[in-house]
Amino acid sequence: MPGLTLDIATQCLDRAMARAKQEFNRPVCVAVCDPQGFLLAFVRMEGAPVRSIQISQGKAYTAARMGVSTEAVLARLKKEGIDIGYFCDPLLTALPGGSVLKDA
């Protein structure tokens, strides 16, 4: 998403928190990375597990760097029978939940 700004990233955080409250009724961590995978915005809702900090940032990084959801990364790993280490990037994760941001 080339036009990703801090304002847009903040809006994404707000929408994700609202969705977490409505659909899951539990606190979460949400991270937004720029297209290169660098952290642009982050929020940890009050009560969200500390372990979720790194997990959320890893999911955002992976989706941004790979250009697909982390579910798609996991599916590729399973389909091709390869380990995530194949990509030589220790920051990648195949935990479901990371999504690519796309504009209209």
ChimeraX attribute file (.defattr): number of C-alpha atoms within 10 A of each C-alpha:
attribute: neighborCount
match mode: 1-to-1
recipient: residues
	/A:1	15
	/A:2	8
	/A:3	10
	/A:4	16
	/A:5	13
	/A:6	13
	/A:7	10
	/A:8	13
	/A:9	19
	/A:10	17
	/A:11	13
	/A:12	18
	/A:13	20
	/A:14	14
	/A:15	12
	/A:16	17
	/A:17	21
	/A:18	14
	/A:19	13
	/A:20	17
	/A:21	14
	/A:22	10
	/A:23	9
	/A:24	10
	/A:25	11
	/A:26	14
	/A:27	17
	/A:28	21
	/A:29	24
	/A:30	24
	/A:31	25
	/A:32	30
	/A:33	25
	/A:34	21
	/A:35	21
	/A:36	14
	/A:37	20
	/A:38	14
	/A:39	15
	/A:40	15
	/A:41	20
	/A:42	18
	/A:43	18
	/A:44	18
	/A:45	15
	/A:46	10
	/A:47	10
	/A:48	14
	/A:49	12
	/A:50	11
	/A:51	9
	/A:52	15
	/A:53	17
	/A:54	13
	/A:55	18
	/A:56	23
	/A:57	24
	/A:58	24
	/A:59	29
	/A:60	29
	/A:61	28
	/A:62	27
	/A:63	28
	/A:64	24
	/A:65	17
	/A:66	16
	/A:67	19
	/A:68	15
	/A:69	22
	/A:70	26
	/A:71	18
	/A:72	17
	/A:73	22
	/A:74	17
	/A:75	13
	/A:76	15
	/A:77	15
	/A:78	12
	/A:79	9
	/A:80	8
	/A:81	9
	/A:82	12
	/A:83	12
	/A:84	18
	/A:85	11
	/A:86	9
	/A:87	10
	/A:88	8
	/A:89	10
	/A:90	10
	/A:91	15
	/A:92	21
	/A:93	23
	/A:94	21
	/A:95	16
	/A:96	13
	/A:97	13
	/A:98	27
	/A:99	19
	/A:100	21
	/A:101	19
	/A:102	10
	/A:103	8
	/A:104	3
